[in-house]
Each structure stands twice: as C-alpha cells, then as structure tokens.
Amino acid sequence: MSDDMRDRGDDEFNKESLRDVRPILKVIEGNIVQKTEDLMKDYGGAPRAWSRLEDFSQFEDVDPVESAMWFEQLSPTLPRAVLRMRKLKGGALTVIRDVSSSMTGTRAQWSSMLILGLVRMARRRKMKLGYIEFNHQSTKYSKNKHFFNRSYNKIGDIASKCLCSGFTNYQLPLLDAIREFKAVNDKVKHIVFITDGRPTEGDREISREIELASNDNIFVHSIYIGKKESPEILRTLSKKTDGTHFQVGPDDFGRLKLKTLK
C-alpha cells in the first residue's frame, strides 16, 4: 500500500499530548484555509455572479435578455455573462525544524507531535509537503529528488526520529525553502518555522530572506519554544510575511503550553 493511502501514524498518536498542540494547529490551518479558499475565476466552475463578457468563447453564459439587446444594437461594450468561479485548493507547506543541541528532550518530543499534526493537516487538505531540519546547516528531505511531495508517512517518520546537535542558523533553511517554492510556482505557500533559539550563525537579521518571502507571498508562521521572550526577529519574520507568531513555554508542571499568539 502506498504512503498516500495508509496512515501508520494513527495508532501511534498520543491523543493526550496532541491536545497541547491543537490550538496552534487550529490557527495555522485556519490561516491556510483563508488563503486557499479564496474564489478564483474558472470557466469550469459554478456560476456565482455576473460580470462583463471578456470574449466570445463563453457566449453561452451570456444573459439572454442582454444578448438580444446587444444584437439589436451592436456595441463595443459586451453584455453580461455568468461569472464562474471555484475555490482554490491544495497549496504547498514547508515545515522547518530546529535540531540544534538545545532542542533535546521535551522540546524535541513536543516538536515531533506538532509536526505529526501538521502532516495530518496537509494530508487532509491534499497539500504538497516539504520538510527541512536545521542547526548550523540545513538538511532537506526529498522523495525521488522531489522536495515537495505527498509522502506524508515518510515525513512523519523522519520527524519522529530526529537527532539534535550543533548551533543555530536561520538563514540557510529559509533560503532552501524559498528556492523550493520558486521551483514549484505554487499559488498558496506556507512555512512553519520551529525553533527554541536565537540565530548564532549566518545573517542574524535574515533581512534578505524576509524580503524574498514577502515578495513571493510566502506566509511564515514562527513558533518559539522557551521561557524567555521570543526573539524579535521571529516576530518580525511572521509579521512582514503575514504569518502568525506563537510562543510556547513550560507550565507549572514542566509541560509545554501555548503562551502567546500574535
């Protein structure tokens, strides 16, 4: 059975732990739904309104009364026709995960649970999915040399078995993701960026990456895990790309919980 047909993660899902990441999953999916379900013109779509006819290829959709009047008195202004539209579905999602040395233990487990939830969401919405792990380097995972794919189980398995080491470089994984989005030319593009640290290598301001993502309409949702205030650069990254920023920190029992949402 193919990866697309089976969901090996169903039996392994810890529903109690999933409850801790659900608020974030709900907000991210809501943001994606808002972007993907915008109506777009499609000659094969359902009739939803009236608009001025653009050419004669769709003349069968012209309002009969306006058609008769137009033929009686020809005019450069074409008659109205049914405006057919459909909802834009699918899109592409990249998960970028920090695997530097500080992302061990509870933080790694929580991140894996969140990513499994994102994988399930991508499967449900039939989105293409890409996965990157980073520390001071950036590691892209592909299937048959395709970064974006629908091998949901494979990505879920990789995310469940990560090893943490090294330092933190925001720049490299963001550049990798932006380049991959350019290659597929998708209309709906989202990044979920998970980290517990401030950048210690590369361009710590990531100004070029923020500009590229913004210009390419890539929405970046950043998630910071830690007790201290999240880095300003993460909030800037999400704000300037119309994404959402979250901070997750330990509660009184040491469990990671959503603290802020912006």
C-alpha positions as CSV (number, residue, x, y, z in Angstrom):
1,M,0.0,0.0,0.0
2,S,1.4,3.4,-0.9
3,D,2.3,6.2,1.6
4,D,-0.6,8.2,0.3
5,M,-3.1,5.5,1.2
6,R,-2.1,4.4,4.7
7,D,-1.8,6.4,7.9
8,R,0.7,4.5,10.0
9,G,0.7,7.4,12.5
10,D,-2.9,6.9,13.6
11,D,-2.2,4.2,16.1
12,E,0.9,5.9,17.4
13,F,-0.7,9.2,18.1
14,N,-0.7,10.2,21.7
15,K,-4.1,12.0,21.9
16,E,-3.3,13.5,25.3
17,S,-0.1,15.1,24.0
18,L,-1.8,16.2,20.8
19,R,-4.2,18.3,22.9
20,D,-1.3,20.5,23.8
21,V,-0.6,21.4,20.2
22,R,-4.1,21.6,18.9
23,P,-4.5,25.4,19.5
24,I,-1.5,26.0,17.2
25,L,-2.7,23.6,14.6
26,K,-6.1,25.2,14.6
27,V,-4.8,28.7,14.0
28,I,-2.3,27.6,11.3
29,E,-5.0,25.6,9.4
30,G,-7.4,28.5,9.7
31,N,-4.8,30.7,8.1
32,I,-4.2,28.2,5.3
33,V,-7.9,27.8,4.7
34,Q,-8.4,31.5,4.5
35,K,-5.7,31.7,1.8
36,T,-6.6,28.6,-0.2
37,E,-10.4,29.0,-0.3
38,D,-10.4,32.4,-2.0
39,L,-12.6,32.2,-5.1
40,M,-10.8,32.4,-8.4
41,K,-12.2,32.6,-12.0
42,D,-12.6,29.2,-13.7
43,Y,-14.7,28.5,-16.8
44,G,-15.5,25.1,-15.4
45,G,-16.6,26.4,-12.0
46,A,-20.0,27.1,-10.6
47,P,-22.0,30.2,-11.5
48,R,-21.7,32.7,-8.6
49,A,-22.3,36.2,-10.0
50,W,-22.5,38.3,-13.2
51,S,-19.6,40.1,-14.9
52,R,-19.0,41.7,-18.3
53,L,-18.2,39.2,-21.0
54,E,-14.5,39.2,-21.8
55,D,-14.6,37.3,-25.1
56,F,-17.0,35.3,-27.3
57,S,-15.7,31.9,-26.2
58,Q,-18.2,31.8,-23.3
59,F,-21.1,33.4,-25.1
60,E,-23.4,30.6,-24.0
61,D,-23.2,32.1,-20.4
62,V,-24.5,35.5,-21.6
63,D,-27.7,36.8,-20.1
64,P,-30.4,36.1,-22.7
65,V,-32.1,39.5,-22.4
66,E,-28.8,41.4,-22.6
67,S,-27.7,39.2,-25.5
68,A,-30.8,40.1,-27.5
69,M,-30.4,43.8,-26.8
70,W,-26.8,43.7,-27.7
71,F,-27.5,42.0,-31.1
72,E,-30.2,44.7,-31.8
73,Q,-27.6,47.4,-31.3
74,L,-24.1,46.3,-31.5
75,S,-21.7,47.9,-29.1
76,P,-18.0,47.6,-28.1
77,T,-19.3,47.0,-24.5
78,L,-20.2,43.3,-24.4
79,P,-23.2,42.0,-22.5
80,R,-23.0,40.5,-19.0
81,A,-22.3,36.8,-18.6
82,V,-22.4,34.3,-15.7
83,L,-19.2,34.6,-13.7
84,R,-18.0,31.1,-12.9
85,M,-15.7,30.5,-10.0
86,R,-14.2,27.8,-8.0
87,K,-12.3,27.6,-4.7
88,L,-8.5,27.4,-4.8
89,K,-7.4,24.2,-3.0
90,G,-4.2,22.5,-2.2
91,G,-1.0,24.6,-2.0
92,A,2.4,23.8,-0.6
93,L,3.6,23.7,3.0
94,T,7.2,23.5,4.3
95,V,8.0,22.6,7.9
96,I,11.4,23.9,9.1
97,R,12.5,22.4,12.3
98,D,15.4,23.4,14.6
99,V,17.5,20.3,15.6
100,S,20.3,22.2,17.3
101,S,21.7,20.8,20.6
102,S,19.3,22.7,22.8
103,M,16.2,21.1,21.1
104,T,16.5,17.8,23.0
105,G,14.1,16.1,25.4
106,T,10.7,17.6,25.9
107,R,11.2,20.2,23.2
108,A,12.1,17.6,20.6
109,Q,9.1,15.4,21.6
110,W,6.7,18.4,21.5
111,S,8.0,19.5,18.1
112,S,7.6,16.0,16.7
113,M,4.0,15.9,18.0
114,L,3.3,19.3,16.4
115,I,4.8,18.1,13.1
116,L,2.8,15.0,13.1
117,G,-0.3,17.2,13.5
118,L,0.9,19.3,10.5
119,V,1.4,16.2,8.4
120,R,-2.1,15.1,9.2
121,M,-3.5,18.5,8.3
122,A,-1.5,18.5,5.0
123,R,-2.9,15.1,4.1
124,R,-6.4,16.2,4.9
125,R,-6.1,19.3,2.7
126,K,-4.1,17.4,0.0
127,M,-1.2,19.9,0.2
128,K,2.3,19.2,-1.1
129,L,4.6,18.9,1.9
130,G,8.3,19.7,2.3
131,Y,10.5,19.1,5.4
132,I,13.8,20.7,6.5
133,E,15.8,20.2,9.6
134,F,18.5,22.8,10.6
135,N,21.2,23.6,13.1
136,H,24.3,25.3,11.7
137,Q,23.4,23.5,8.5
138,S,20.2,22.9,6.5
139,T,19.1,19.4,5.6
140,K,16.3,19.0,3.0
141,Y,14.4,15.7,2.7
142,S,13.1,14.6,-0.7
143,K,11.4,11.7,-2.4
144,N,12.7,10.8,-5.8
145,K,14.5,14.1,-5.9
146,H,11.3,16.0,-5.3
147,F,11.3,18.2,-2.3
148,F,7.6,18.8,-2.3
149,N,5.7,15.6,-2.3
150,R,2.8,13.8,-0.6
151,S,4.8,11.1,1.2
152,Y,3.2,12.0,4.4
153,N,4.2,8.9,6.4
154,K,7.8,9.2,5.4
155,I,8.0,12.8,6.6
156,G,6.2,11.8,9.8
157,D,8.7,9.0,10.4
158,I,11.7,11.3,9.9
159,A,10.2,13.9,12.2
160,S,9.8,11.3,14.9
161,K,13.4,10.2,14.9
162,C,15.4,13.5,14.7
163,L,18.8,13.8,16.4
164,C,19.8,17.2,17.9
165,S,23.2,18.7,17.8
166,G,25.1,21.9,16.6
167,F,24.3,25.6,16.6
168,T,21.6,27.7,15.1
169,N,21.4,29.3,11.6
170,Y,18.0,30.7,10.5
171,Q,19.3,31.9,7.1
172,L,20.2,28.6,5.4
173,P,16.8,26.7,5.9
174,L,14.8,29.8,4.9
175,L,16.8,30.2,1.7
176,D,16.4,26.5,0.9
177,A,12.6,26.7,1.4
178,I,12.2,29.9,-0.7
179,R,14.2,28.4,-3.5
180,E,12.0,25.2,-3.5
181,F,8.8,27.3,-3.6
182,K,10.1,29.1,-6.6
183,A,10.7,25.8,-8.4
184,V,7.1,24.6,-8.0
185,N,5.4,28.0,-8.6
186,D,2.5,27.3,-6.2
187,K,-0.1,30.0,-5.6
188,V,-0.5,29.1,-1.9
189,K,2.8,28.9,0.1
190,H,3.2,28.5,3.8
191,I,6.2,27.8,6.1
192,V,6.0,26.7,9.7
193,F,9.3,27.6,11.4
194,I,10.0,25.9,14.7
195,T,12.9,26.9,17.0
196,D,14.0,27.3,20.6
197,G,17.0,29.6,20.0
198,R,18.2,32.8,18.6
199,P,20.4,32.6,15.4
200,T,24.1,32.3,16.3
201,E,25.4,31.8,12.7
202,G,24.7,33.3,9.3
203,D,22.8,36.6,8.8
204,R,21.1,37.0,12.2
205,E,18.8,39.7,10.8
206,I,17.7,37.5,7.8
207,S,16.6,40.7,6.1
208,R,17.1,39.3,2.6
209,E,15.1,36.1,3.4
210,I,12.3,38.2,4.9
211,E,12.1,40.3,1.8
212,L,12.2,37.3,-0.6
213,A,9.5,35.5,1.3
214,S,7.3,38.7,1.4
215,N,7.8,39.4,-2.3
216,D,6.9,35.7,-3.2
217,N,3.8,35.8,-1.0
218,I,5.1,33.1,1.3
219,F,3.4,33.1,4.7
220,V,5.8,32.2,7.5
221,H,4.3,31.0,10.8
222,S,7.0,31.0,13.5
223,I,6.9,29.0,16.7
224,Y,9.4,29.8,19.5
225,I,9.9,27.3,22.4
226,G,11.3,28.8,25.6
227,K,10.8,30.6,28.9
228,K,12.3,33.9,27.8
229,E,10.6,36.4,25.5
230,S,10.8,35.1,21.9
231,P,13.4,36.7,19.6
232,E,12.2,39.9,18.0
233,I,13.5,38.7,14.6
234,L,10.9,35.8,14.7
235,R,8.1,38.2,15.3
236,T,9.3,40.4,12.5
237,L,9.6,37.4,10.2
238,S,6.0,36.4,10.7
239,K,4.6,40.0,10.8
240,K,6.3,41.0,7.5
241,T,5.1,37.8,5.7
242,D,1.5,38.0,7.1
243,G,2.1,34.8,9.1
244,T,1.4,34.1,12.7
245,H,3.8,34.0,15.6
246,F,3.5,31.7,18.6
247,Q,5.5,31.3,21.8
248,V,5.4,28.0,23.7
249,G,6.8,27.6,27.2
250,P,6.7,25.3,30.2
251,D,3.7,25.4,32.6
252,D,4.0,24.8,36.4
253,F,4.3,21.0,35.7
254,G,7.0,21.4,33.1
255,R,4.7,20.7,30.2
256,L,5.0,22.9,27.1
257,K,1.9,25.0,26.6
258,L,1.0,27.9,24.2
259,K,1.8,31.2,26.0
260,T,1.3,33.9,23.4
261,L,-0.2,34.2,19.9
262,K,0.4,37.3,17.7
